[in-house]
Amino acid sequence: MDIGAVDRAIRRWGGVDVAFAGIGLNGHVAFNEPPAASECWTDESFARSPTRVVKLAETTKATNSIFGTGGDLGRVPDFAVTIGMKEILGARRVHVFLDWRWQRFVFRRALLGPVAYGQNTQSNFKCQPPENLRTCAGKASSNPSVGVD
């Protein structure tokens, strides 16, 4: 699988018009998990991160097992492909889904706190022009078998 093909296609088509992203308890955006202590990211390099394969945090796996597999943690993969923060932050408009009350709290904390990629990747949204950032509240699906991220 050529993960880089996604970014090349985005560039070829002139960028992302609208990025739709879910958020997680740990502050991840579209599975862009906060880096582990052993990873060498700076705020700038994380904001430029490309589409890639990521290891899912335990909190992400647990949340997705509740909403996606009826609580069966064993059915949630350890890894996922995520569009990079570069593409999300470079989008002309970003829509963030806030389907659950806890997501609203996590998102509000990100917007009011410092840009801190290592603790809350959503804090990168503070660098977005306000007119480009939208939130969408309400349930993404009434079907409990559909995962919410």
C-alpha positions as CSV (number, residue, x, y, z in Angstrom):
1,M,0.0,0.0,0.0
2,D,1.4,3.4,-1.0
3,I,0.2,5.8,1.8
4,G,2.0,8.7,0.2
5,A,-0.3,8.4,-2.8
6,V,-3.0,10.1,-0.7
7,D,-1.0,13.2,-0.1
8,R,0.2,13.3,-3.7
9,A,-3.5,13.1,-4.9
10,I,-4.5,15.9,-2.5
11,R,-1.7,18.1,-3.9
12,R,-2.6,17.2,-7.5
13,W,-6.2,18.2,-6.9
14,G,-5.2,21.5,-5.3
15,G,-5.6,20.7,-1.6
16,V,-8.5,19.8,0.7
17,D,-11.7,21.9,0.5
18,V,-13.3,20.5,3.6
19,A,-11.8,18.2,6.2
20,F,-14.1,16.2,8.5
21,A,-12.6,15.1,11.7
22,G,-13.5,13.3,14.9
23,I,-11.8,13.8,18.2
24,G,-10.8,11.6,21.0
25,L,-10.5,11.6,24.8
26,N,-6.8,12.1,24.5
27,G,-7.2,15.0,22.1
28,H,-6.5,13.2,18.9
29,V,-7.8,14.5,15.6
30,A,-8.7,11.9,12.9
31,F,-6.4,9.4,14.7
32,N,-3.5,11.8,14.8
33,E,-2.7,10.6,18.3
34,P,-0.6,12.7,20.7
35,P,3.0,11.5,20.3
36,A,4.4,9.0,22.8
37,A,7.2,10.2,25.0
38,S,9.6,8.2,22.9
39,E,8.7,10.0,19.7
40,C,10.6,13.0,18.5
41,W,8.1,15.6,17.3
42,T,8.1,19.3,17.6
43,D,4.9,21.4,17.4
44,E,5.9,22.4,13.9
45,S,6.8,18.9,12.7
46,F,3.6,17.5,14.1
47,A,1.5,20.2,12.4
48,R,3.2,19.1,9.1
49,S,2.7,15.4,9.6
50,P,1.6,13.6,6.5
51,T,-0.9,10.8,6.0
52,R,0.5,7.8,7.7
53,V,-0.1,4.6,9.7
54,V,-0.4,5.3,13.4
55,K,-0.5,3.1,16.5
56,L,-3.8,3.7,18.3
57,A,-3.7,4.8,21.9
58,E,-5.4,2.5,24.4
59,T,-8.0,5.2,25.2
60,T,-8.8,5.4,21.5
61,K,-9.1,1.7,21.2
62,A,-11.4,1.5,24.3
63,T,-13.6,4.4,23.0
64,N,-13.9,2.8,19.6
65,S,-14.7,-0.6,21.1
66,I,-17.6,1.0,23.0
67,F,-19.1,2.8,20.0
68,G,-17.9,0.5,17.2
69,T,-17.8,-3.1,18.3
70,G,-20.2,-3.3,21.2
71,G,-17.4,-3.3,23.7
72,D,-15.3,-6.0,22.1
73,L,-11.8,-4.5,22.4
74,G,-10.3,-7.4,20.6
75,R,-12.0,-6.3,17.3
76,V,-10.4,-2.9,17.4
77,P,-7.2,-2.8,15.4
78,D,-3.9,-1.7,16.9
79,F,-3.1,0.6,13.9
80,A,-5.0,2.9,11.6
81,V,-4.3,5.0,8.6
82,T,-4.9,8.7,9.2
83,I,-4.8,11.8,7.0
84,G,-2.0,14.0,8.3
85,M,-2.3,17.2,10.3
86,K,-0.7,18.9,7.4
87,E,-3.7,18.2,5.2
88,I,-6.3,18.8,7.9
89,L,-4.7,22.2,9.0
90,G,-4.2,23.1,5.4
91,A,-7.9,22.5,4.5
92,R,-10.0,25.5,3.4
93,R,-12.5,24.5,6.0
94,V,-12.5,22.0,8.9
95,H,-15.6,20.5,10.4
96,V,-15.1,18.8,13.8
97,F,-17.7,16.3,14.9
98,L,-18.7,16.8,18.6
99,D,-21.2,14.0,19.0
100,W,-20.7,13.4,22.7
101,R,-20.6,15.8,25.6
102,W,-17.1,14.7,26.5
103,Q,-15.9,15.7,23.0
104,R,-17.2,19.2,23.5
105,F,-15.2,19.5,26.8
106,V,-12.0,18.1,25.2
107,F,-12.4,20.5,22.2
108,R,-13.1,23.5,24.4
109,R,-10.0,22.7,26.5
110,A,-7.9,22.5,23.3
111,L,-9.1,25.9,22.1
112,L,-8.6,27.7,25.4
113,G,-5.3,26.2,26.3
114,P,-1.8,26.5,24.6
115,V,-0.9,24.8,21.4
116,A,0.5,21.6,22.8
117,Y,0.7,18.8,20.2
118,G,2.1,16.4,22.9
119,Q,-1.0,16.6,25.1
120,N,-3.8,17.7,22.8
121,T,-3.4,17.5,19.0
122,Q,-6.6,19.6,18.6
123,S,-4.8,22.6,20.0
124,N,-3.4,23.0,16.5
125,F,-6.8,24.3,15.5
126,K,-5.9,27.5,17.3
127,C,-3.7,28.2,14.3
128,Q,-6.7,28.0,11.9
129,P,-8.5,31.2,10.9
130,P,-11.8,31.2,13.0
131,E,-13.9,31.4,9.8
132,N,-12.5,28.1,8.6
133,L,-13.3,26.1,11.6
134,R,-16.8,24.6,12.2
135,T,-18.2,22.2,14.8
136,C,-21.0,19.8,14.3
137,A,-22.9,18.6,17.4
138,G,-25.3,15.7,17.5
139,K,-25.1,12.0,16.9
140,A,-23.1,11.0,13.8
141,S,-25.3,7.9,13.6
142,S,-28.3,6.5,15.3
143,N,-27.0,3.0,14.5
144,P,-24.9,1.8,17.5
145,S,-22.9,-0.5,15.3
146,V,-21.3,2.4,13.5
147,G,-18.0,3.6,15.2
148,V,-17.7,7.2,16.3
149,D,-14.4,8.9,16.1
